[in-house]
Amino acid sequence: MLNYNDVSIAQATEMQNQMRHSVSLQSDFKNITTIAGADISHNKYEETVYAGIVILSYPQMVVQSYSLVVTATKFPYVPGFLGFREVPALLQAWEQLPTKPDVMVLDGQGITHPRKMGIASHFGVLTNHAAIGCAKSMLFGKFPELGNEKFSTSTIINAYTNEHLGYALRTKNGVEPVYISPGHKVSVNDSLTIMTNCIKNHRIPEPTRMAHEKVNLLRTGKLKPGFHIADTQMGLFDF
């Protein structure tokens, strides 16, 4: 089982610099029928981690199944190194899935990261699977102001190289945008297209919103660890 408990920040930085060379920004899928959101619930300075991956139909956004894990980590909460704290738990949840989703969405950065190794890139490289980062706050890059209306976008660029890294995406009128970037095996433009199709009535797109909901239910004891098939009849009317 992967863990980074004894990895220093200097070692983690070197690992990111090595792993970044494995990131592909070429989309590696044809027809997407399932998409999954991944999220973690924990206190910043506690070792217990509650991890979840929720698979939804695409583009209908109906929950199909979910995998939940309770584990522990000693790697500290350090901005820019979220993957070292959270990816080992998410890999345990991933291994419990009998059928993998076509695309993964992680609550954090993809290549919008100083070393292009946000949590979505980290997870995508280790699983060799298509992954997208959907972050609630900016870590790296800059973008021009975007419109106030739902579905308004603005390109995120590397301020030093002018490379196009992702998009700021307004998911509701007048709310703060989310920040979309490819993690692995997805192009920058496809990342935006896919995530736009995941928006319903909330600021957070459905895959990571539903993952957040499930891990909080796990954390409060209302759900148990393991793999679960969802009651899709409930989801059919969730508009």
Protein Blocks (a to p, Z undefined) as FASTA:
>chain_A
ZZfklpcfklmmmmmmmmmmmpccbdcbfbdfbdcdddddddfkbcbdcddddddddfkl
pafbdcddddddfbdcdehilmmmmmmmmmmmmmmpmbdcfbdcdeddfklcfklpafkl
mmmmmnopacddddfbdfbdcdddddfbehiacddddfklopafbdcddfbghiacdddd
dfbhpafklmmmmmmmmpckbfbdfklmmmmmmmmmmmnopaccddddddfklmmmmZZ
